[in-house]
C-alpha cells in the first residue's frame, strides 16, 4: 500500500472513530466508546503494517528526537509556570489552587520520568 492511500484510509478511520465516539458519548455508552477505540486502534495497526516502501534513516530519527525534546521542554515549562501562577493567585481565585498544584506536580513527575529514561538510555547505549 502506498503512502497516499494509507493516509486516506487512516483519515477515514479517524473520522469514523470520531463520529461513533461522539455518538457513544451522547447516548452514554462507555462500552461502545471503548469498543470503537480498540477497534480503530487495531485497524490502524493493521493498515500501518501493510504499508510498503517506508524508508527511515538517521535523519528522520534525529528530527523526531529534536522535535520531541523541544515539545517536552515547552510542555513542562508551561505546566510549571501555569501552576505557579495559579497557586500565587489563590487569594483572588481559590478554586484554581488545586489545579495549580496538579500542574506543578505533573511538571515535576515529567522531569523525574525524563531523568530516569535519560539515565536508562545513557547506560543502554554506552554513554
HELIX and SHEET records of a PDB file:
HELIX    1   1 UNK A    3  UNK A   27  1                                  25    
HELIX    2   2 UNK A   30  UNK A   49  1                                  20    
HELIX    3   3 UNK A   58  UNK A   88  1                                  31    
HELIX    4   4 UNK A   94  UNK A   96  5                                   3    
HELIX    5   5 UNK A   97  UNK A  124  1                                  28    
END                                                                             
